[in-house]
Amino acid sequence: MTKIISSLVLLICFNLSALDLVDNLNDLIQNDLNFIQKSINPKTNKVDNSAGNVIRKNDVITINVDTPFKERYKIKQDIVEVYDYDFDETKTILLEDINARTINFLLSGISLEDISSFTENAVYLSSSTDDVYIELLSDEAFVIKFKDNLGINNIINFEAIK
């Protein structure tokens, strides 16, 4: 009987720890954020960097990419509006046509059901199509690591804008 109670206490502690981590990450993504993204092609060892910010206003999330190419992504309701400053061109994509967990994370946060495993400061999200690692670095910063549909390794560091 003691072993069962000990196991239940451990399970509750693990769930509370995961819940605290998820709450902290979900609170943090509600802020306006700066980001730096590093994409690494494992076949060519080529590294690309980009930087920008994520701004929330009402029900619209705007992702501004400042480097290397200036672009803006406005996520509203069920669409993503992409504006390319270099070509002065806008296109609209249905959100359902994009399989990007990072966008889903920015829109909806993480739920406990999404987590396949976790550590004290990180969660792993696994599905049949991709795996995502999210680590809380501080009260104001976190990192997301994933491999995109082209096999490119991506690391995005986010920091709250003060």
Secondary structure, 3 states (H helix, E strand, C coil): CHHHHHHHHHHHHHHHHHHHHHHHHHHHCCCCEEEEEEEECCCCCCEEEEEEEEEEECCEEEEEEEECCCEEEEEECCEEEEEECCCCEEEEEEHHHCCCHHHHHHHHCCCHHHEEEECCCEEEEECCCCEEEEEEEECCEEEEEEECCCCCEEEEEEEECC
